[in-house]
């Protein structure tokens, strides 16, 4: 019988990888609008989302169709950066969407399974009208109330924003006004792209073991596509947010998120390099040190031939490593 998990992580071309560790299936999932059609010719080109499943984060299934645009759904463009959250017994796929002559916006799809089929909760977005938005993510505050955290595009405001809006309990609509949490230029490491503006990408919220709330987010620095983080001084979504001086990763890879393995290891995923035809998922073992976050090790080996940017491009070996991925038995 053919091996269900025959695709190695080093062979998956993917943007903005968000890993879901499903409590129901005890499997891992990544989601994308489409995967490499040369490697996976069965993948449709169009307004769809696909998922890949893995038992160990290294060996993955072929893409599985989990959402295809219904005839009456409002958007057929910009199906970008989908991420799946397990929330109150259901699976919610959050992404950006756009229609011709409309602003890009974010909303939720829902399913009883991590493999769908997902259906829209509503036929309209939850991000503010007339805002150009992307990279929505889900956050549950200390009172158990859900929020959509998202990016307000630099193309519309020049100095890109990370913002948040409170959601109804079923995640179908906004129930309050948006709050601007911070701007890209607040981070010491963030730099304008050829003086054309400051980007915000990929917010992700994480509660540290000591209770500190941090947010990973991405922009561009002197070294290329970069991921840093900020911490909330109030311990909740409205901050104020203090930016860490140094980034977590500045080798032309970013749009990061974090999750825990079924063995309890804290992991971070991102794509690198920031060149569409070369993007690969990198998986990092992470360490919490009070309110500080550190990289311990990158396990996939995809940095070996994918590092890029002003710092690391001369260290790119140009071939894949043939060493096996090994998780560290970490004790701190």
C-alpha positions in Angstrom: 0.0 0.0 0.0 1.3 3.5 -0.9 2.7 5.4 2.1 0.1 8.1 3.0 2.8 10.4 4.3 5.2 10.2 1.4 6.0 13.9 1.0 9.1 15.2 2.9 8.9 18.6 4.6 11.9 19.7 2.5 10.0 19.2 -0.7 6.9 21.3 0.2 6.8 24.8 -1.3 4.5 26.9 0.9 3.9 30.5 2.0 3.0 31.5 5.5 2.8 28.0 7.0 0.5 27.8 10.0 0.6 24.4 11.8 -2.5 23.1 13.6 -2.0 20.3 16.1 -5.4 18.7 16.2 -6.5 17.4 19.6 -9.1 15.1 17.9 -6.9 13.3 15.4 -3.4 13.7 17.0 -2.1 14.8 13.6 -0.6 18.1 12.3 -2.0 20.1 9.5 -0.8 23.0 7.3 -3.1 25.0 4.9 -2.5 26.9 1.7 -4.5 28.2 -1.3 -2.5 26.0 -3.5 0.6 23.8 -3.5 3.3 23.2 -6.2 1.2 22.0 -9.2 4.3 20.3 -10.7 4.7 18.1 -7.6 0.9 17.9 -7.1 -0.8 18.1 -10.5 -4.2 17.3 -8.9 -4.3 20.7 -7.1 -6.9 23.1 -8.7 -5.9 26.6 -9.6 -8.6 28.8 -8.2 -10.4 30.0 -5.1 -9.7 27.0 -2.9 -7.8 25.9 0.2 -5.9 22.7 0.6 -4.4 21.0 3.7 -1.6 18.5 4.2 -1.6 16.1 7.2 1.4 14.7 9.1 2.0 12.4 12.1 5.4 13.8 12.9 5.9 17.3 11.2 8.5 15.8 8.8 6.4 13.4 6.6 3.3 14.8 5.0 0.3 13.7 2.9 -0.5 15.0 -0.5 -2.7 18.1 -0.5 -6.4 17.5 0.4 -9.1 19.9 -0.8 -10.8 21.5 2.3 -12.6 24.5 0.8 -13.9 25.5 -2.6 -15.7 28.8 -3.1 -19.5 28.4 -3.2 -21.2 30.1 -6.1 -22.7 32.7 -3.8 -19.6 33.6 -1.8 -18.6 37.2 -2.2 -14.8 36.8 -2.9 -12.7 35.0 -5.5 -9.3 36.7 -5.1 -6.5 37.0 -2.6 -7.0 33.8 -0.7 -3.9 34.5 1.3 -2.2 33.0 4.5 -5.0 30.7 5.8 -4.6 29.5 9.3 -6.7 27.0 11.2 -7.7 27.3 14.9 -9.5 24.9 17.2 -12.0 26.9 19.1 -14.8 25.6 21.3 -15.0 22.2 19.7 -14.9 23.4 16.0 -12.2 24.2 13.5 -12.0 27.8 12.1 -10.1 28.6 9.0 -9.2 32.3 8.9 -7.9 34.0 5.7 -8.0 37.1 3.6 -10.4 37.4 0.7 -11.0 40.0 -2.0 -13.4 40.6 -5.0 -12.8 42.7 -8.0 -13.1 46.5 -7.1 -13.3 45.6 -3.4 -10.9 46.0 -0.5 -9.1 42.9 0.8 -10.6 41.7 4.1 -10.6 38.8 6.6 -13.2 36.4 7.9 -13.7 32.9 9.2 -14.8 29.6 7.7 -15.9 26.7 10.0 -15.9 22.9 10.0 -16.2 20.0 12.4 -13.0 18.5 11.0 -9.5 19.8 10.3 -10.0 18.5 6.8 -13.3 20.2 6.2 -15.3 20.8 4.3 -15.2 24.4 5.5 -18.1 26.7 5.0 -18.3 30.5 5.4 -19.8 31.7 8.7 -21.2 34.8 6.9 -21.1 36.3 3.4 -19.2 39.3 4.5 -15.8 40.0 6.3 -15.3 40.9 10.0 -12.5 43.5 9.4 -13.5 47.1 9.1 -15.2 48.3 5.9 -13.0 50.4 3.6 -9.8 49.1 5.3 -7.3 47.1 3.2 -6.6 44.1 5.5 -4.8 40.8 5.6 -3.3 38.1 7.9 -6.2 37.7 10.3 -5.6 35.5 13.4 -7.7 34.5 16.4 -7.1 35.6 20.0 -9.2 34.7 23.1 -8.8 37.4 25.8 -8.6 36.8 29.6 -12.4 37.0 29.8 -12.8 34.3 27.2 -13.9 36.8 24.5 -12.7 36.3 20.9 -10.9 38.9 18.8 -9.7 39.1 15.2 -6.1 40.5 15.2 -5.0 41.5 11.7 -2.8 43.8 9.6 -4.0 47.1 8.1 -2.0 47.3 4.9 0.9 49.7 4.4 -0.4 50.3 0.9 -3.3 52.2 2.4 -1.7 53.8 5.5 2.0 53.8 4.6 3.1 52.9 8.2 1.5 49.4 8.4 -0.6 48.7 11.5 -1.5 45.7 13.6 -5.1 46.1 14.7 -7.8 44.1 16.6 -11.5 44.0 16.5 -13.8 42.1 19.0 -15.9 39.3 17.5 -19.2 37.6 18.3 -18.9 34.3 20.2 -19.6 32.4 17.0 -16.8 34.4 15.2 -19.2 35.4 12.4 -19.1 39.2 12.9 -17.4 42.2 14.5 -19.2 43.5 17.6 -17.1 46.6 18.2 -14.8 49.2 16.8 -11.2 48.3 15.6 -8.2 49.2 17.9 -4.8 50.0 16.4 -2.3 48.1 18.6 0.9 49.4 17.1 2.6 50.4 13.9 5.5 48.8 12.0 7.9 51.7 12.6 7.5 51.2 16.4 10.0 48.3 16.1 13.7 49.4 16.2 14.5 46.7 13.7 11.8 47.5 11.1 12.9 49.5 8.0 11.0 51.1 5.1 11.1 49.3 1.8 13.0 51.7 -0.5 11.2 54.5 1.4 7.9 53.2 0.1 6.4 52.3 3.4 6.6 50.0 6.5 5.0 46.6 6.2 3.1 44.6 8.9 2.5 40.9 8.3 1.5 37.8 10.1 0.5 38.6 13.7 0.4 35.6 16.1 -0.5 35.7 19.8 1.2 33.5 22.4 0.8 33.3 26.2 4.1 32.6 27.9 4.4 30.2 30.8 4.8 33.1 33.2 1.6 34.8 31.9 3.2 37.3 29.6 1.3 37.9 26.3 3.6 38.2 23.3 2.9 38.8 19.6 5.0 37.5 16.8 4.8 39.7 13.7 6.8 40.3 10.5 8.2 43.2 8.5 11.3 44.0 6.5 14.7 45.0 8.0 18.1 45.7 6.6 18.6 41.9 6.3 15.4 41.1 4.4 12.0 39.6 5.5 12.2 39.5 9.3 10.2 38.2 12.3 10.2 39.9 15.7 7.9 40.1 18.7 6.3 42.5 21.1 4.9 42.0 24.6 1.7 43.4 26.1 2.5 45.5 29.2 -1.1 45.0 30.4 -1.1 41.3 29.7 -4.0 41.5 27.3 -4.8 42.4 23.7 -5.1 46.2 24.0 -1.6 46.5 25.4 0.3 48.9 25.3 2.7 46.8 23.3 6.5 47.0 23.8 8.6 46.0 20.9 11.7 43.8 21.4 14.8 45.5 20.2 16.2 42.5 18.3 14.3 40.2 15.9 13.9 36.5 16.3 14.9 35.6 12.7 16.3 38.0 10.1 17.5 35.7 7.2 14.8 36.7 4.7 12.1 34.5 6.2 9.1 35.3 8.4 5.3 35.2 8.8 5.8 33.1 11.9 3.5 31.3 14.3 3.9 29.0 17.3 2.4 25.8 18.5 3.1 22.9 20.8 3.8 19.3 19.7 1.9 16.5 21.2 5.0 15.9 23.4 4.8 19.4 24.7 7.6 21.0 22.7 7.2 24.7 21.8 7.7 25.2 18.1 7.8 28.1 15.7 7.1 27.8 11.9 7.8 30.3 9.1 8.7 30.4 5.4 12.1 31.2 4.0 13.4 32.6 1.7 10.8 35.3 0.8 11.0 34.3 -2.9 7.8 32.5 -4.0 9.4 29.8 -6.1 11.8 28.9 -3.3 9.7 29.2 -0.1 10.0 26.3 2.3 8.7 25.7 5.8 11.2 26.0 8.6 10.4 24.5 12.0 12.2 25.8 15.1 12.4 24.4 18.6 11.9 27.4 21.0 12.7 28.3 24.6 10.9 30.6 26.9 13.0 32.5 29.5 10.7 34.5 31.6 9.2 37.0 29.2 12.0 36.4 26.6 11.7 34.0 23.6 14.7 32.3 22.0 15.4 29.9 19.1 17.0 26.6 20.2 17.3 24.8 16.9 15.9 24.6 13.4 15.0 21.0 12.7 14.0 20.7 9.1 17.3 21.6 7.6 15.6 23.9 5.1 17.9 26.7 6.1 20.7 24.7 4.5 19.8 25.7 1.0 17.1 28.4 1.6 18.8 31.1 3.8 18.8 34.4 2.0 19.0 38.2 2.5 22.0 40.5 3.1 23.4 38.5 6.1 23.1 34.9 5.1 22.9 34.6 1.3 26.6 33.9 0.9 26.3 30.9 3.3 23.6 29.2 1.2 25.0 25.7 0.3 22.7 25.4 -2.8 21.9 21.7 -2.1 19.6 20.0 0.3 21.1 18.4 3.4 20.7 14.6 3.6 20.7 14.5 7.4 17.5 13.3 9.2 15.5 15.8 11.2 15.9 15.2 14.9 14.0 16.8 17.8 16.0 17.8 20.8 15.2 16.3 24.2 15.2 19.7 25.8 15.4 20.4 29.5 15.7 24.0 30.7 
